[in-house]
């Protein structure tokens, strides 16, 4: 969709229906994915990770959203004004990631990452995200 001409990005409007659709499907899968927590004790971790390095990644793009943190008053003279976070691009992670967090003071921050081998693609990925954000309308 975005790989060609980027000059028409100003016409893109954010579709909250799509966001709600994805959120609904994520909510449906959370309960089933939680049953795998603690299962690493039954896996030979060394062979599991070794096998992962022999195959292409199973995930292309990951989004991790820690949500928005709102002021609830000062605690011990500490106030969170801005926040950002990133996760390592490990053996089991995707080629690209977008880590999202926000505060009611500093706004929303995105940390975009990728594997080193995709530097050129990453530059396009960052450019597209910047243009989408700059042209976002509600």
C-alpha positions as CSV (number, residue, x, y, z in Angstrom):
1,X,0.0,0.0,0.0
2,X,2.7,2.5,0.9
3,X,5.6,1.2,-1.1
4,X,5.2,3.5,-4.1
5,X,4.4,7.2,-4.2
6,X,4.3,8.8,-0.7
7,X,3.0,12.2,-1.9
8,X,-0.6,11.5,-1.1
9,X,-0.1,10.7,2.6
10,X,-1.8,14.0,3.6
11,X,-5.1,12.4,2.5
12,X,-4.8,9.4,4.9
13,X,-7.3,9.5,7.8
14,X,-6.9,7.2,10.8
15,X,-9.5,4.5,10.7
16,X,-10.6,3.8,14.3
17,X,-12.7,0.8,13.1
18,X,-9.5,-1.0,12.0
19,X,-7.9,-0.2,15.4
20,X,-10.9,-1.6,17.2
21,X,-11.0,-4.7,15.0
22,X,-7.3,-5.5,15.8
23,X,-7.8,-4.7,19.5
24,X,-10.8,-7.1,19.6
25,X,-8.8,-9.9,18.0
26,X,-5.9,-9.3,20.3
27,X,-8.3,-9.4,23.3
28,X,-9.7,-12.8,22.1
29,X,-6.2,-14.3,21.8
30,X,-4.8,-13.1,25.1
31,X,-6.5,-15.8,27.2
32,X,-5.3,-18.6,25.0
33,X,-1.7,-17.3,24.8
34,X,-1.5,-17.0,28.5
35,X,-1.6,-20.7,28.9
36,X,1.9,-21.0,27.5
37,X,3.5,-18.9,30.3
38,X,5.8,-21.1,32.3
39,X,6.2,-23.7,29.6
40,X,9.9,-23.0,29.0
41,X,10.7,-25.5,31.8
42,X,9.6,-28.3,29.4
43,X,11.8,-27.1,26.4
44,X,15.5,-27.5,25.8
45,X,16.2,-23.8,25.4
46,X,19.6,-24.2,23.6
47,X,18.1,-26.5,20.9
48,X,15.0,-24.3,20.6
49,X,17.0,-21.2,20.0
50,X,19.5,-23.0,17.7
51,X,16.6,-24.2,15.6
52,X,15.2,-20.7,15.4
53,X,18.5,-19.4,13.9
54,X,18.3,-22.0,11.0
55,X,15.0,-20.7,9.7
56,X,13.6,-17.3,8.5
57,X,11.8,-15.4,11.2
58,X,8.2,-16.3,11.7
59,X,7.2,-12.7,12.5
60,X,7.7,-9.7,10.3
61,X,6.4,-6.9,12.4
62,X,5.7,-6.7,16.2
63,X,3.9,-3.9,18.1
64,X,4.2,-3.6,21.8
65,X,2.1,-1.0,23.5
66,X,2.6,-0.2,27.2
67,X,-0.3,2.3,27.1
68,X,-0.6,5.8,28.5
69,X,0.4,6.8,32.0
70,X,-1.5,9.6,33.5
71,X,-0.5,11.9,36.4
72,X,-1.9,10.8,39.7
73,X,0.0,13.4,41.7
74,X,3.6,13.6,42.8
75,X,5.0,10.7,44.8
76,X,8.2,11.3,46.7
77,X,8.8,14.4,44.5
78,X,8.9,12.2,41.4
79,X,6.8,12.9,38.3
80,X,6.9,11.0,35.1
81,X,6.9,13.6,32.3
82,X,8.0,11.5,29.3
83,X,8.7,7.8,28.6
84,X,10.1,5.5,25.9
85,X,11.1,1.9,25.8
86,X,12.6,-0.7,23.4
87,X,12.9,-4.4,23.3
88,X,15.9,-6.3,22.0
89,X,15.6,-7.8,18.5
90,X,16.3,-11.4,19.6
91,X,16.2,-14.7,17.8
92,X,12.4,-15.1,18.3
93,X,11.4,-11.5,17.6
94,X,10.3,-10.0,14.2
95,X,12.3,-8.2,11.6
96,X,10.7,-4.9,12.6
97,X,9.1,-3.6,15.8
98,X,7.2,-0.6,17.0
99,X,7.3,0.0,20.8
100,X,4.7,2.5,22.0
101,X,4.2,4.3,25.3
102,X,2.8,7.7,26.3
103,X,2.3,10.1,29.2
104,X,-0.3,12.8,29.6
105,X,2.4,15.4,29.7
106,X,4.9,14.2,27.1
107,X,2.6,12.6,24.6
108,X,3.1,9.3,22.7
109,X,6.5,8.0,21.8
110,X,7.3,5.3,19.3
111,X,10.6,3.4,19.2
112,X,11.1,1.8,15.8
113,X,13.6,-1.0,15.5
114,X,14.8,-3.6,13.0
115,X,17.5,-6.1,12.4
116,X,20.8,-4.7,11.0
117,X,20.5,-6.5,7.7
118,X,17.5,-4.4,6.8
119,X,19.0,-1.0,7.2
120,X,17.7,0.4,3.8
121,X,14.2,-1.0,4.3
122,X,14.2,0.4,7.9
123,X,15.0,3.9,6.6
124,X,11.8,3.7,4.3
125,X,9.9,2.3,7.3
126,X,10.9,5.2,9.5
127,X,10.1,7.7,6.7
128,X,6.6,6.3,6.2
129,X,5.9,6.3,9.9
130,X,7.0,9.9,10.2
131,X,4.8,11.0,7.3
132,X,1.8,9.1,8.6
133,X,2.2,10.7,12.0
134,X,2.7,14.2,10.5
135,X,-0.4,13.8,8.5
136,X,-2.6,12.0,11.0
137,X,-6.1,13.5,11.4
138,X,-8.9,12.4,13.7
